[in-house]
Amino acid sequence: MTVPISGFTFVRNAVKLDFPVVGSIRSLLPACEEVVVAVGKSDDDTLGLIRSIDDPRIRILETEWDMSRGRAVLADQTDVAMRACRHPWGIYIQADEVLADGAAAILRDAVTAADGDARVEGLAVQYTHFYAGFDTIATHRHMYRREVRVVRTGAGRGIHSFRDAQGFRVGPDDRRIRARLTAARMLHYGWARSAEAVKAKEEAHAEIFQWSEEKQRKHAAKHHYDWLPLLKPFPGPHPAPVREWVAARAEEARGAIGPRHFRRKHLAYYASALVESLTGWRPFEFRNYTLV
């Protein structure tokens, strides 16, 4: 029996920050009977951009962000969208994330399989993180390789977005959500955009995360992406809903990467990557969830 599914997301200043949010939502639609989009009051025509998708399954909530909440405003907006979901399961996507081709079908099947098991509160997806363009990915262990993006909805369950909305927790004590792994893949484009868009994103982060003036000056002075260990080429392809967006930005999004600079902590990254390649286990991995 097919289980009805909601999708949910939030967004603000999508045009200014050049988020691939149209592709994000289009990648989600094949899995969902509805997609709830909390559109924050913006300095651009984000509302018009979301309306332009023109799909009857999309339900828009107009919101206003309380910036005094700091990074918690991201979790607040996630919860606003999640609480508005009408179906028992919800698939969450952020405005700079896109489901891989075929992932929507994988998630539908995974929800059907998990629905009858009361232990399962969420489902985790695999991640690919782009860095300094659309042909390079970051893979070291501080780039989370999995995160919960499907949850049971309903206020009585106590499931809520956690901290800066990376994942979900349960109840007032923030218990880790009980989740199953899936083979569905999410592609994260947050650091693959043009230098202008990334600069705008950092300005937004300075306000949301309440950066110090010193940190703001340091970021403003940089004209390249910091080199990271374990960068790898992306084999492709990009998901169909975002290919046109990628093609239009491929050149301007290819950022310069700074010089290699080896530090002692990088040895731990390489050792961790070796262990993971041999065993599938990632040492010291942070998880917002508990596997069941």
C-alpha positions in Angstrom: 0.0 0.0 0.0 1.4 3.4 -1.0 2.0 5.8 1.9 1.2 9.5 1.1 4.3 11.7 1.5 4.8 15.5 2.0 7.9 17.4 1.0 9.0 20.4 2.9 11.6 23.2 2.7 12.2 26.8 3.5 13.9 29.6 1.6 14.7 33.3 1.7 16.6 35.5 -0.8 16.9 32.7 -3.2 17.6 35.0 -6.2 20.2 37.1 -4.4 21.9 34.0 -3.0 21.5 32.1 -6.3 20.1 28.9 -4.7 19.1 26.1 -7.1 15.8 25.9 -5.2 13.7 25.4 -8.3 15.7 22.3 -9.1 15.5 21.3 -5.4 11.7 21.3 -5.4 11.4 19.7 -8.9 13.7 16.9 -7.7 11.4 16.3 -4.7 8.0 16.4 -6.5 8.1 12.9 -8.0 8.1 11.5 -4.4 5.4 13.7 -2.9 1.7 14.3 -2.9 2.4 17.9 -1.7 5.5 20.1 -1.2 5.3 22.8 1.5 7.6 25.8 1.0 8.1 28.3 3.8 9.1 31.5 1.9 10.6 34.1 4.1 10.1 37.8 3.4 13.0 38.5 1.1 15.0 41.4 -0.5 14.3 39.9 -4.0 11.5 38.1 -5.8 11.9 34.7 -4.1 8.2 34.4 -3.8 7.7 34.9 -7.5 10.4 32.4 -8.2 8.7 29.7 -6.2 5.3 30.5 -7.8 6.9 30.2 -11.2 7.3 26.4 -10.7 3.5 26.3 -11.2 2.7 22.9 -9.8 -0.6 22.3 -7.9 1.2 20.1 -5.4 3.2 23.1 -4.1 1.8 24.9 -1.1 3.5 28.2 -0.1 3.6 29.6 3.4 4.7 33.3 3.6 6.9 33.8 6.7 9.1 36.4 8.4 12.4 35.4 9.9 13.2 36.4 13.5 16.9 37.2 13.1 17.3 37.7 16.8 17.2 33.9 17.0 20.6 33.5 15.3 21.2 30.2 13.7 18.0 28.8 15.4 15.9 30.7 12.9 16.9 28.0 10.3 15.5 25.3 12.6 12.4 27.5 13.3 11.6 27.8 9.6 12.2 24.1 9.0 9.7 23.3 11.8 7.2 25.8 10.4 7.2 23.9 7.1 7.2 20.5 8.7 4.3 21.2 11.0 2.2 22.2 7.9 2.7 18.8 6.3 -0.6 16.9 5.8 0.8 13.5 5.3 2.4 11.0 7.8 5.9 11.2 6.3 7.8 14.2 5.1 10.9 14.5 2.9 13.0 17.5 3.8 15.3 19.3 1.3 17.3 22.5 1.7 17.4 25.2 -0.9 20.9 24.3 -2.0 20.3 20.6 -2.2 19.0 18.5 -5.1 18.0 14.8 -5.0 19.9 12.6 -7.5 18.0 11.1 -10.4 16.1 8.1 -9.1 16.4 9.1 -5.5 12.7 10.1 -5.2 11.6 6.6 -6.2 14.1 5.1 -3.7 12.7 7.2 -0.9 9.1 6.3 -1.7 10.0 2.6 -1.5 11.9 3.2 1.7 9.0 5.0 3.3 6.7 2.2 2.4 9.1 -0.4 3.8 9.6 1.6 7.1 6.0 2.7 7.7 5.0 -0.4 9.6 8.0 -0.4 11.9 7.3 1.9 14.8 11.0 2.0 15.8 11.8 3.9 12.6 11.3 7.7 12.9 13.4 8.8 10.0 15.4 7.8 6.9 19.0 9.0 6.1 20.3 9.8 2.6 23.9 9.8 1.2 25.6 13.1 0.5 27.8 14.6 -2.2 29.2 18.0 -1.4 30.4 20.2 -4.3 33.3 22.6 -3.7 34.6 25.5 -5.8 32.6 24.5 -8.8 30.5 21.8 -10.2 33.3 19.3 -11.1 35.0 19.0 -7.7 33.6 17.4 -4.5 34.9 17.6 -0.9 35.1 14.2 0.9 37.0 14.6 4.1 35.3 13.5 7.3 34.1 17.0 8.4 31.8 16.8 5.3 28.9 14.8 6.6 28.4 11.8 4.4 24.8 11.0 5.6 22.0 12.9 7.2 18.3 12.3 7.9 16.1 13.9 5.3 12.9 11.9 5.8 10.9 12.0 9.0 7.5 11.0 10.4 5.5 14.1 10.8 2.9 15.1 13.4 3.4 17.4 16.4 2.8 14.5 18.9 5.9 12.7 17.8 8.2 15.4 19.1 10.5 15.4 16.0 12.0 18.8 15.4 14.8 20.4 13.5 18.1 20.7 15.4 20.3 23.7 15.9 21.1 25.1 12.4 18.8 22.7 10.7 21.4 20.1 9.6 19.4 17.3 11.1 16.5 16.3 13.4 16.2 15.4 17.1 13.3 14.1 19.2 11.7 15.6 22.3 12.8 18.3 24.8 16.0 16.3 25.6 17.0 16.3 21.9 17.2 12.5 21.7 18.9 11.4 18.4 16.2 10.3 15.9 16.0 6.6 15.2 16.7 6.1 11.4 17.4 3.7 8.7 20.0 4.2 5.9 18.8 4.4 2.3 20.7 4.4 -1.0 19.1 7.7 -2.0 21.7 10.5 -2.7 21.5 14.2 -2.1 23.8 16.6 -3.9 24.8 19.8 -2.0 25.5 22.8 -4.1 26.1 25.3 -1.4 29.8 25.9 -2.2 29.6 25.4 -5.9 28.2 28.8 -7.0 29.7 32.0 -8.3 32.1 34.0 -6.1 29.4 36.7 -6.0 26.8 34.3 -4.7 29.1 32.7 -2.2 30.0 36.2 -0.9 26.3 37.0 -0.5 25.9 33.7 1.3 28.7 34.5 3.7 27.2 37.9 4.4 23.9 36.2 5.2 25.8 33.7 7.4 27.4 36.6 9.2 24.0 37.9 10.2 22.4 34.5 11.0 25.4 33.0 12.8 26.3 36.4 14.4 29.9 36.3 13.3 32.4 38.7 15.0 33.6 41.7 13.0 37.1 40.1 12.8 35.7 36.9 11.2 33.6 39.0 8.8 36.8 41.0 7.7 38.7 37.7 7.3 36.1 36.2 5.0 35.7 39.5 3.0 39.4 39.6 2.3 39.6 36.1 0.8 39.5 35.8 -3.0 39.7 32.1 -3.2 38.4 28.8 -1.7 40.6 27.3 1.0 42.4 24.2 -0.2 41.0 21.0 1.5 42.5 17.6 1.7 40.7 14.7 -0.2 39.2 16.8 -2.9 38.0 14.6 -5.8 36.6 15.0 -9.3 32.8 14.6 -9.7 32.1 11.9 -12.2 28.6 13.2 -13.0 26.0 13.5 -14.2 24.1 16.3 -12.4 20.4 15.6 -11.7 18.1 16.5 -14.6 16.1 19.2 -12.6 19.3 21.2 -12.1 21.3 20.6 -15.3 20.2 23.9 -16.9 21.0 25.8 -13.8 24.5 24.2 -13.6 25.2 24.8 -17.3 24.4 28.5 -17.0 26.9 28.9 -14.2 29.6 26.4 -14.9 32.3 28.9 -15.8 31.6 31.6 -13.2 31.2 29.0 -10.4 34.6 27.5 -11.0 36.5 29.2 -8.1 40.2 29.4 -7.6 41.4 27.1 -4.8 44.2 28.3 -2.6 47.6 26.7 -2.3 48.0 23.3 -0.6 48.9 23.7 3.1 49.4 20.5 5.0 48.6 20.6 8.7 48.9 17.9 11.4 45.2 17.4 11.5 45.2 16.5 7.8 47.0 13.3 8.7 43.9 12.2 10.7 41.7 13.0 7.6 43.8 10.7 5.4 44.0 8.0 8.0 40.2 8.2 8.4 39.7 8.0 4.7 41.9 4.9 4.5 40.0 3.1 7.2 36.7 4.0 5.5 37.8 2.8 2.1 38.8 -0.6 3.7 36.0 -1.1 6.1 33.1 1.3 5.3 33.4 2.7 8.8 34.2 6.4 9.3 36.1 6.9 12.6 34.8 9.7 14.9 31.8 10.3 12.6 29.3 12.7 14.1 25.7 11.5 13.7 22.4 13.3 14.4 20.7 9.9 14.3 20.8 6.3 15.8 20.6 3.5 13.3 17.8 0.9 13.8 
